[in-house]
Amino acid sequence: MALLRNPRCSTVRSALALLLPLSCTGDDGGEANDTGTTTAPVATTTNGTTTGPGSDDDDDDDDDDVDDTTTGDPTGETTGFECPPGSLECPCSVKMQCNKGLFCIDDVCVEPSSTSTGMLPPGCGNGVAEDGETCYGEAELFAEAGEPTGLVIADVDDDGHLDVVIARASENTVSVRLGDGTGNLGSPTTFATGMRPLDLQADAFDDDEFLDLVVVNNLGNDVGVMLGAGDGTFGAPSLFTVGMGPLAVVTADLDGNGGTDVVTADAATVTILTASGFGFMPPVTLMGVGAPSDLTLGEMSSDANVDLLVADGGGNGVFLRLGTGGSGFGGSQGFATDTTPQAVVAVDLNEDDDTDLATANSGAGNVAVRYGDGLGGFGPAIPFNVGGAPQAMLTGDIDGDTHADLAVAAATSNEVTVLLGTGSGVFEDAQAFSIAGNATAIAAGDLNEDGVLDLLVTHGTQDLLSLLLSDA
């Protein structure tokens, strides 16, 4: 199962099946050129007025004249008895979220600077990446306007350091933040996309050495290819029609001709765009995939063809379509998951050389794993609890022990849950790390270049990014 095609690629995205070790050295939706390298391993208040008991003015003893209305200050603090929902240091819950710029930790709305996941485990912070370490400390928050949704981590300015590109759904732009190798995210620079971008991939769509972008535009019913200049800037999008309501995109060289093909999950279909020169052949539509919420590519049948997995968010299942060679796929085979799968990955979790699948099931609060048989079949679903309506998931070697791990971002628990693989198909005890609320996507890459993957999460309705840097 070799889908990572270029050593310059440094992307890890939610629901994209990755190989171990987490690098870009095979055939996948990574860059299609052979010339560059990366130095890092890889795998986005206002306060209102309250009324409450007042206190008499020193110069007025008449209780009838007391104004018992108090107004909150711009920071969200209040001087009244009541605490406006969503304001700083006021109560919050799953159903009562915090105002933008704040997020809910321990049922209280707090500022980014006050967020902490506690002390680092023993052995962390010594600058040495050791097998089995999971050294995520305090979550650092970054303001990211425009409803950040999908994101990708890649070296888009060709300087050897990983950068971040984020789809801003309500602004119809992508935001580029250039990294410096220390874990800092640079100031955002935006570039126009189509209508309501939800997801994106970094790959090569022309014959230069630089990464380009493909962005899926939900209201435009198209994808936009944006050519990169190699300095972190991108040109205007060339738009290509796909199905109605596209929401996720993956890339790969499906037919082995060296071009980058594009596959989108649409509202009720999957669309295949096969590369032809500097464009695509007419789109091919696949039916019988339910109501897709996510998709991924991998080799599920050990025949060297690229296969397709589609999470059916409306049907509590996942559909497998085996590759037939070229860019074709066979009929759908359905496998039950748990309630409302939102993300799917394909990876060999039990190290038997057969690809397994895992879904993040929002309605059940768990990850369900099915072990593959190498023939396109899967065993029964085995649930692993993560809680909090999981929304996005990725796979990679998070703790450096060569075994595949999972990281799951939840929409309601304000946590990233890490499931460390053992190589036997089961996981160590889940580890949860606090982030902002309403997670929409997750990506991983070694942003501070300490040899360990860092995690980055987008929070669309809060206009925030949560960064969990590993302090090896």
Salt bridges, closest charged atoms under 4 A:
GLU144 OE2 - ARG168 NE 2.71
GLU144 OE1 - ARG177 NE 2.78
GLU147 OE2 - ARG196 NH2 2.73
ASP158 OD1 - ARG8 NH2 2.77
GLU171 OE1 - ARG168 NH1 3.07
ASP199 OD2 - ARG13 NH2 2.56
ASP203 OD1 - ARG5 NH2 3.60
GLU351 OE2 - HIS403 ND1 2.52
GLU449 OE2 - HIS161 ND1 2.52
ASP463 OD2 - LYS100 NZ 3.39
